[in-house]
Amino acid sequence: MPADDLLTAATALSAIEEVRRACLEHDGADPLDEAAHLRLKHRGLDDLGAWVTGDGFALRRGDELDLAVAPPARGRGLGRRLAALACAAPGPLAAWSHGNHPAAGALAAPLGFARARELWVMRRPAAVPLGAAEPPSGVAIRHYVAADAAAFLAVNAAAFALHPEQGGLDADGLEERMSEPWFDPAGLLLAIGERDQILGFHWTKQHDAATGEVYVVGVAPQAQGRGLGRVLTLAGLHHLAAGGVDEVLLYVESDNAPARQMYASIGFTHAPEDTHVQYRRAHVLEHAP
C-alpha cells in the first residue's frame, strides 16, 4: 500500500483507539489484548513495528502481531495489505483472533500462519448459589498488601512457569496492572500457609457494575493437590458477588481439561462463539503475498 496512506506516530495512537472502539462495538471483542493495551498506554509506539491508517492497523510487538480493520472499511483488502507489511520481516509470529473472527483464517493461511491455540471464555451468572470457600487446615485467606509484591511475583512465576504470557509478569508489569482503574487490593486474594508463606492466589477483576472476571488463579507447585485452586476460585467468586456483579467470566485454555472441569463444576459454561484463536507462523513462506 502507498506509504502516504500510513499515519505518522503523532496521529497513529488516536486512530488505533478509534479502530478499537469501532471493532468492540461491532464485534463484541477488543482486537487488542491486555498486554498490547498496556504496551501502548505506557510506551506508545516506541520500539514497535506499526502500520496504521485511519481505518485499520497492524502492530508487531516482538513475536506478537495485532491486526484490526474498522467494520466500515472491511472487504476492501486493507487487512491483507496491512498484514503483508507487518509479516514481511522474517521470524516466528503469533496473532490472536479475539472472538474467532471469520476473516482471520482467510488472512492467516496465505501468510504461513496455522491455528495453534484456542482460549475459551466461560461465564457464570452471579445469582447461582455458591458453595463455601473452606481452606484446608493451616491455610488462611486474606487480601493482598503492598509488602506481598515480591513473594506474589515469585509464586506467580512458579505457578505459570510453562505459561510465558502470565509467568513472565515482573515488577513493572505488576505496577502497570495495579495502576489500572479496576485494580482493588481487596480483590486479590491470597492463600497463606505457615510463616506467612503465599501458597496461591486468586486475582479478581471487576470490569464494570455488571461484569466480574476470574482474572488469574495460581497455586505454588509445592501446594498443589490440596484443593486450593477451587477454594481460591470460590473465595473470589464470593468477593465479586458481594460487589453486585451480574455475571463472572474467565479465560481458560481449551485443552486444559482439569481446569475446565473444575470451572464447570461450579457453574461456568462455554458457548462455541465465545472462543479466541491464536495463529502461529514458524517461518516465512518463500512466496507469501
C-alpha positions as a LaTeX table, in Angstrom:
\begin{tabular}{lrrr}
\hline
Residue & $x$ (\AA) & $y$ (\AA) & $z$ (\AA) \\
\hline
Met1 & 0.00 & 0.00 & 0.00 \\
Pro2 & 1.25 & 3.54 & $-0.64$ \\
Ala3 & 3.40 & 4.85 & 2.20 \\
Asp4 & 1.49 & 8.13 & 2.24 \\
Asp5 & $-1.64$ & 6.21 & 3.29 \\
Leu6 & 0.04 & 5.39 & 6.61 \\
Leu7 & $-0.28$ & 7.73 & 9.58 \\
Thr8 & 2.62 & 9.21 & 11.50 \\
Ala9 & 3.19 & 8.42 & 15.17 \\
Ala10 & 1.60 & 11.75 & 16.14 \\
Thr11 & $-1.81$ & 10.66 & 14.89 \\
Ala12 & $-1.49$ & 6.87 & 14.89 \\
Leu13 & $-2.35$ & 6.27 & 18.56 \\
Ser14 & $-5.66$ & 8.11 & 18.34 \\
Ala15 & $-6.51$ & 6.23 & 15.13 \\
Ile16 & $-5.75$ & 2.89 & 16.82 \\
Glu17 & $-8.13$ & 3.78 & 19.66 \\
Glu18 & $-10.89$ & 4.71 & 17.20 \\
Val19 & $-10.49$ & 1.44 & 15.30 \\
Arg20 & $-10.53$ & $-0.50$ & 18.60 \\
Arg21 & $-13.71$ & 1.26 & 19.70 \\
Ala22 & $-15.44$ & 0.55 & 16.38 \\
Cys23 & $-14.42$ & $-3.13$ & 16.45 \\
Leu24 & $-15.54$ & $-3.57$ & 20.05 \\
Glu25 & $-18.95$ & $-2.06$ & 19.31 \\
His26 & $-19.45$ & $-4.14$ & 16.15 \\
Asp27 & $-17.78$ & $-7.45$ & 17.05 \\
Gly28 & $-18.22$ & $-7.52$ & 20.81 \\
Ala29 & $-14.46$ & $-8.13$ & 21.25 \\
Asp30 & $-11.49$ & $-5.78$ & 21.60 \\
Pro31 & $-8.89$ & $-6.54$ & 18.89 \\
Leu32 & $-6.10$ & $-5.81$ & 21.40 \\
Asp33 & $-5.45$ & $-7.92$ & 24.48 \\
Glu34 & $-4.38$ & $-6.51$ & 27.83 \\
Ala35 & $-0.65$ & $-6.81$ & 27.12 \\
Ala36 & $-0.98$ & $-4.80$ & 23.90 \\
His37 & $-3.22$ & $-2.22$ & 25.59 \\
Leu38 & $-0.74$ & $-1.66$ & 28.42 \\
Arg39 & 2.18 & $-1.54$ & 25.98 \\
Leu40 & 0.54 & 1.28 & 24.02 \\
Lys41 & $-0.67$ & 3.10 & 27.13 \\
His42 & 2.71 & 3.19 & 28.85 \\
Arg43 & 5.21 & 3.19 & 25.97 \\
Gly44 & 3.27 & 4.25 & 22.92 \\
Leu45 & 4.67 & 3.09 & 19.59 \\
Asp46 & 8.32 & 3.14 & 20.73 \\
Asp47 & 10.19 & 0.05 & 19.52 \\
Leu48 & 7.09 & $-1.29$ & 17.75 \\
Gly49 & 6.50 & $-2.06$ & 14.13 \\
Ala50 & 3.38 & $-0.01$ & 13.38 \\
Trp51 & 1.39 & 0.31 & 10.15 \\
Val52 & $-1.62$ & 2.49 & 10.83 \\
Thr53 & $-4.28$ & 4.10 & 8.67 \\
Gly54 & $-7.49$ & 5.83 & 9.64 \\
Asp55 & $-9.35$ & 2.55 & 9.02 \\
Gly56 & $-7.04$ & $-0.11$ & 10.39 \\
Phe57 & $-3.72$ & $-1.03$ & 11.93 \\
Ala58 & $-1.09$ & $-3.74$ & 12.21 \\
Leu59 & 1.32 & $-3.77$ & 15.15 \\
Arg60 & 4.34 & $-6.02$ & 15.54 \\
Arg61 & 5.48 & $-6.41$ & 19.17 \\
Gly62 & 8.45 & $-8.75$ & 19.07 \\
Asp63 & 6.91 & $-12.06$ & 18.06 \\
Glu64 & 3.32 & $-10.83$ & 18.56 \\
Leu65 & 1.14 & $-9.42$ & 15.78 \\
Asp66 & $-2.03$ & $-7.35$ & 16.28 \\
Leu67 & $-4.26$ & $-6.53$ & 13.32 \\
Ala68 & $-7.66$ & $-4.85$ & 13.05 \\
Val69 & $-9.79$ & $-3.15$ & 10.41 \\
Ala70 & $-12.75$ & $-0.93$ & 11.28 \\
Pro71 & $-16.07$ & $-2.54$ & 10.24 \\
Pro72 & $-17.00$ & 0.07 & 7.57 \\
Ala73 & $-13.65$ & $-0.49$ & 5.80 \\
Arg74 & $-13.77$ & $-4.29$ & 5.67 \\
Gly75 & $-13.97$ & $-6.28$ & 2.46 \\
Arg76 & $-11.65$ & $-3.97$ & 0.52 \\
Gly77 & $-8.32$ & $-5.75$ & 1.06 \\
Leu78 & $-6.98$ & $-3.39$ & 3.74 \\
Gly79 & $-6.43$ & $-6.18$ & 6.25 \\
Arg80 & $-4.49$ & $-8.22$ & 3.71 \\
Arg81 & $-2.29$ & $-5.24$ & 2.79 \\
Leu82 & $-1.55$ & $-4.34$ & 6.41 \\
Ala83 & $-0.84$ & $-7.98$ & 7.27 \\
Ala84 & 1.59 & $-8.32$ & 4.35 \\
Leu85 & 3.53 & $-5.26$ & 5.54 \\
Ala86 & 3.68 & $-6.46$ & 9.14 \\
Cys87 & 4.68 & $-10.00$ & 8.15 \\
Ala88 & 7.32 & $-9.11$ & 5.58 \\
Ala89 & 10.22 & $-9.41$ & 8.02 \\
Pro90 & 11.23 & $-12.98$ & 8.89 \\
Gly91 & 10.80 & $-14.70$ & 12.21 \\
Pro92 & 8.19 & $-16.54$ & 14.26 \\
Leu93 & 4.93 & $-14.65$ & 14.86 \\
Ala94 & 1.75 & $-15.25$ & 16.82 \\
Ala95 & $-1.57$ & $-13.45$ & 16.32 \\
Trp96 & $-4.85$ & $-13.74$ & 18.22 \\
Ser97 & $-8.27$ & $-13.62$ & 16.65 \\
His98 & $-10.33$ & $-12.30$ & 19.54 \\
Gly99 & $-13.79$ & $-13.75$ & 19.15 \\
Asn100 & $-12.60$ & $-16.09$ & 16.39 \\
His101 & $-13.37$ & $-13.59$ & 13.64 \\
Pro102 & $-14.17$ & $-15.41$ & 10.36 \\
Ala103 & $-11.75$ & $-13.28$ & 8.33 \\
Ala104 & $-8.78$ & $-14.31$ & 10.47 \\
Gly105 & $-8.40$ & $-17.78$ & 8.97 \\
Ala106 & $-8.58$ & $-16.42$ & 5.44 \\
Leu107 & $-5.79$ & $-13.95$ & 6.19 \\
Ala108 & $-3.69$ & $-16.43$ & 8.13 \\
Ala109 & $-3.12$ & $-19.28$ & 5.67 \\
Pro110 & $-1.53$ & $-17.37$ & 2.75 \\
Leu111 & 0.92 & $-15.75$ & 5.18 \\
Gly112 & 2.07 & $-19.05$ & 6.64 \\
Phe113 & 0.06 & $-18.99$ & 9.86 \\
Ala114 & $-1.63$ & $-22.08$ & 11.26 \\
Arg115 & $-4.23$ & $-22.40$ & 14.00 \\
Ala116 & $-2.29$ & $-23.18$ & 17.21 \\
Arg117 & $-4.32$ & $-22.48$ & 20.37 \\
Glu118 & $-7.89$ & $-21.90$ & 21.49 \\
Leu119 & $-8.78$ & $-19.87$ & 24.55 \\
Trp120 & $-12.29$ & $-20.37$ & 25.90 \\
Val121 & $-14.35$ & $-17.73$ & 27.60 \\
Met122 & $-16.52$ & $-19.37$ & 30.26 \\
Arg123 & $-19.32$ & $-17.49$ & 32.03 \\
Arg124 & $-21.34$ & $-17.89$ & 35.21 \\
Pro125 & $-24.39$ & $-15.93$ & 36.45 \\
Ala126 & $-23.53$ & $-14.41$ & 39.81 \\
Ala127 & $-27.02$ & $-15.25$ & 41.11 \\
Val128 & $-26.33$ & $-19.01$ & 41.04 \\
Pro129 & $-25.65$ & $-20.11$ & 44.65 \\
Leu130 & $-22.03$ & $-20.82$ & 45.59 \\
Gly131 & $-20.53$ & $-23.36$ & 47.94 \\
Ala132 & $-18.47$ & $-22.20$ & 50.89 \\
Ala133 & $-14.79$ & $-21.39$ & 50.42 \\
Glu134 & $-13.32$ & $-23.59$ & 53.16 \\
Pro135 & $-9.49$ & $-23.59$ & 53.13 \\
Pro136 & $-7.64$ & $-26.70$ & 54.33 \\
Ser137 & $-6.23$ & $-26.85$ & 57.85 \\
Gly138 & $-3.33$ & $-24.47$ & 58.39 \\
Val139 & $-4.29$ & $-22.18$ & 55.49 \\
Ala140 & $-5.95$ & $-18.77$ & 55.74 \\
Ile141 & $-7.21$ & $-16.45$ & 53.01 \\
Arg142 & $-6.54$ & $-12.73$ & 53.14 \\
His143 & $-6.24$ & $-9.90$ & 50.64 \\
Tyr144 & $-3.05$ & $-8.54$ & 49.13 \\
Val145 & $-0.95$ & $-5.79$ & 50.72 \\
Ala146 & 1.97 & $-3.94$ & 49.15 \\
Ala147 & 4.55 & $-5.89$ & 51.17 \\
Asp148 & 3.44 & $-9.08$ & 49.35 \\
Ala149 & 4.72 & $-7.93$ & 45.94 \\
Ala150 & 8.00 & $-9.87$ & 45.71 \\
Ala151 & 6.56 & $-13.10$ & 47.14 \\
Phe152 & 3.49 & $-12.80$ & 44.93 \\
Leu153 & 5.64 & $-12.45$ & 41.80 \\
Ala154 & 7.71 & $-15.49$ & 42.82 \\
Val155 & 4.61 & $-17.65$ & 43.29 \\
Asn156 & 3.15 & $-16.40$ & 40.00 \\
Ala157 & 6.39 & $-17.24$ & 38.15 \\
Ala158 & 6.49 & $-20.75$ & 39.63 \\
Ala159 & 2.80 & $-21.45$ & 39.08 \\
Phe160 & 2.97 & $-20.34$ & 35.43 \\
Ala161 & 6.49 & $-21.47$ & 34.53 \\
Leu162 & 5.13 & $-23.10$ & 31.36 \\
His163 & 2.87 & $-20.14$ & 30.51 \\
Pro164 & 5.17 & $-17.25$ & 29.48 \\
Glu165 & 2.34 & $-14.76$ & 28.97 \\
Gln166 & 1.48 & $-14.92$ & 32.67 \\
Gly167 & 4.65 & $-16.37$ & 34.19 \\
Gly168 & 6.75 & $-13.54$ & 32.77 \\
Leu169 & 4.99 & $-10.91$ & 34.89 \\
Asp170 & 7.62 & $-8.68$ & 36.53 \\
Ala171 & 7.57 & $-5.77$ & 38.96 \\
Asp172 & 6.93 & $-3.22$ & 36.20 \\
Gly173 & 4.07 & $-5.28$ & 34.78 \\
Leu174 & 2.58 & $-5.71$ & 38.23 \\
Glu175 & 2.75 & $-1.97$ & 38.84 \\
Glu176 & 1.11 & $-1.24$ & 35.49 \\
Arg177 & $-1.80$ & $-3.55$ & 36.25 \\
Met178 & $-2.19$ & $-2.21$ & 39.75 \\
Ser179 & $-2.35$ & 1.33 & 38.37 \\
Glu180 & $-5.37$ & 0.44 & 36.22 \\
Pro181 & $-8.74$ & 1.84 & 37.38 \\
Trp182 & $-10.15$ & $-1.63$ & 38.02 \\
Phe183 & $-7.48$ & $-2.73$ & 40.49 \\
Asp184 & $-8.67$ & $-3.35$ & 44.05 \\
Pro185 & $-6.28$ & $-4.97$ & 46.56 \\
Ala186 & $-9.29$ & $-6.47$ & 48.33 \\
Gly187 & $-9.98$ & $-8.42$ & 45.13 \\
Leu188 & $-6.54$ & $-10.04$ & 45.06 \\
Leu189 & $-6.98$ & $-12.94$ & 47.48 \\
Leu190 & $-4.02$ & $-14.89$ & 48.85 \\
Ala191 & $-3.90$ & $-18.35$ & 50.41 \\
Ile192 & $-1.44$ & $-18.06$ & 53.31 \\
Gly193 & 0.28 & $-21.01$ & 54.96 \\
Glu194 & 2.78 & $-21.35$ & 57.77 \\
Arg195 & 5.28 & $-18.50$ & 58.31 \\
Asp196 & 3.01 & $-16.23$ & 56.25 \\
Gln197 & 4.00 & $-18.06$ & 53.04 \\
Ile198 & 1.89 & $-17.39$ & 49.95 \\
Leu199 & 0.64 & $-20.73$ & 48.64 \\
Gly200 & $-1.66$ & $-19.43$ & 45.92 \\
Phe201 & $-3.83$ & $-16.55$ & 44.83 \\
His202 & $-6.99$ & $-15.53$ & 43.01 \\
Trp203 & $-6.78$ & $-12.13$ & 41.35 \\
Thr204 & $-10.29$ & $-10.95$ & 40.55 \\
Lys205 & $-11.19$ & $-8.12$ & 38.20 \\
Gln206 & $-14.40$ & $-6.10$ & 38.13 \\
His207 & $-14.85$ & $-4.63$ & 34.65 \\
Asp208 & $-17.94$ & $-2.57$ & 35.47 \\
Ala209 & $-21.02$ & $-2.72$ & 37.68 \\
Ala210 & $-22.32$ & $-5.82$ & 35.88 \\
Thr211 & $-19.27$ & $-7.91$ & 34.99 \\
Gly212 & $-16.52$ & $-9.53$ & 37.03 \\
Glu213 & $-13.67$ & $-11.77$ & 35.99 \\
Val214 & $-11.63$ & $-14.63$ & 37.40 \\
Tyr215 & $-8.53$ & $-12.78$ & 36.23 \\
Val216 & $-5.81$ & $-15.20$ & 37.38 \\
Val217 & $-5.82$ & $-18.20$ & 39.72 \\
Gly218 & $-2.40$ & $-19.61$ & 40.59 \\
Val219 & $-1.14$ & $-22.17$ & 43.09 \\
Ala220 & 2.52 & $-22.68$ & 44.01 \\
Pro221 & 3.80 & $-26.07$ & 42.77 \\
Gln222 & 4.54 & $-27.32$ & 46.29 \\
Ala223 & 0.96 & $-26.53$ & 47.39 \\
Gln224 & $-0.85$ & $-28.19$ & 44.51 \\
Gly225 & $-3.08$ & $-31.17$ & 45.10 \\
Arg226 & $-4.70$ & $-29.71$ & 48.22 \\
Gly227 & $-7.77$ & $-28.21$ & 46.56 \\
Leu228 & $-6.50$ & $-24.63$ & 46.89 \\
Gly229 & $-7.41$ & $-23.74$ & 43.30 \\
Arg230 & $-11.07$ & $-24.50$ & 43.91 \\
Val231 & $-11.10$ & $-22.80$ & 47.33 \\
Leu232 & $-9.48$ & $-19.65$ & 45.95 \\
Thr233 & $-11.84$ & $-19.62$ & 42.97 \\
Leu234 & $-14.86$ & $-19.82$ & 45.27 \\
Ala235 & $-13.47$ & $-17.11$ & 47.56 \\
Gly236 & $-13.01$ & $-14.77$ & 44.61 \\
Leu237 & $-16.50$ & $-15.51$ & 43.30 \\
His238 & $-17.96$ & $-14.65$ & 46.71 \\
His239 & $-15.99$ & $-11.39$ & 46.61 \\
Leu240 & $-17.31$ & $-10.49$ & 43.15 \\
Ala241 & $-20.88$ & $-11.43$ & 44.06 \\
Ala242 & $-20.66$ & $-9.14$ & 47.09 \\
Gly243 & $-19.66$ & $-6.37$ & 44.69 \\
Gly244 & $-23.01$ & $-6.74$ & 42.92 \\
Val245 & $-21.95$ & $-8.09$ & 39.52 \\
Asp246 & $-24.47$ & $-9.96$ & 37.37 \\
Glu247 & $-22.00$ & $-12.24$ & 35.61 \\
Val248 & $-18.47$ & $-13.54$ & 36.07 \\
Leu249 & $-16.29$ & $-14.64$ & 33.16 \\
Leu250 & $-12.92$ & $-16.31$ & 32.87 \\
Tyr251 & $-10.44$ & $-17.41$ & 30.21 \\
Val252 & $-9.10$ & $-20.97$ & 30.07 \\
Glu253 & $-7.07$ & $-22.92$ & 27.52 \\
Ser254 & $-9.36$ & $-25.25$ & 25.60 \\
Asp255 & $-7.02$ & $-28.21$ & 26.17 \\
Asn256 & $-6.80$ & $-27.69$ & 29.94 \\
Ala257 & $-9.38$ & $-30.34$ & 30.76 \\
Pro258 & $-8.86$ & $-30.37$ & 34.58 \\
Ala259 & $-9.37$ & $-26.60$ & 34.85 \\
Arg260 & $-12.39$ & $-26.67$ & 32.53 \\
Gln261 & $-13.97$ & $-29.46$ & 34.55 \\
Met262 & $-13.38$ & $-27.64$ & 37.82 \\
Tyr263 & $-14.93$ & $-24.44$ & 36.48 \\
Ala264 & $-17.87$ & $-26.37$ & 35.04 \\
Ser265 & $-18.46$ & $-27.99$ & 38.42 \\
Ile266 & $-19.07$ & $-24.56$ & 39.97 \\
Gly267 & $-21.43$ & $-23.34$ & 37.27 \\
Phe268 & $-19.32$ & $-21.94$ & 34.42 \\
Thr269 & $-20.39$ & $-22.72$ & 30.86 \\
His270 & $-18.88$ & $-22.10$ & 27.43 \\
Ala271 & $-20.59$ & $-21.20$ & 24.15 \\
Pro272 & $-18.73$ & $-22.08$ & 20.92 \\
Glu273 & $-18.73$ & $-18.47$ & 19.73 \\
Asp274 & $-17.01$ & $-17.46$ & 22.99 \\
Thr275 & $-13.61$ & $-18.60$ & 21.73 \\
His276 & $-10.35$ & $-16.79$ & 20.96 \\
Val277 & $-7.98$ & $-18.41$ & 18.47 \\
Gln278 & $-4.23$ & $-17.96$ & 18.19 \\
Tyr279 & $-2.49$ & $-18.42$ & 14.85 \\
Arg280 & 1.26 & $-19.02$ & 14.66 \\
Arg281 & 3.87 & $-18.64$ & 11.93 \\
Ala282 & 7.09 & $-20.60$ & 12.37 \\
His283 & 8.75 & $-19.15$ & 9.28 \\
Val284 & 8.09 & $-17.00$ & 6.22 \\
Leu285 & 6.75 & $-18.69$ & 3.10 \\
Glu286 & 9.03 & $-18.14$ & 0.10 \\
His287 & 6.20 & $-16.73$ & $-1.98$ \\
Ala288 & 3.98 & $-15.17$ & 0.69 \\
Pro289 & 1.93 & $-12.37$ & $-0.89$ \\
\hline
\end{tabular}
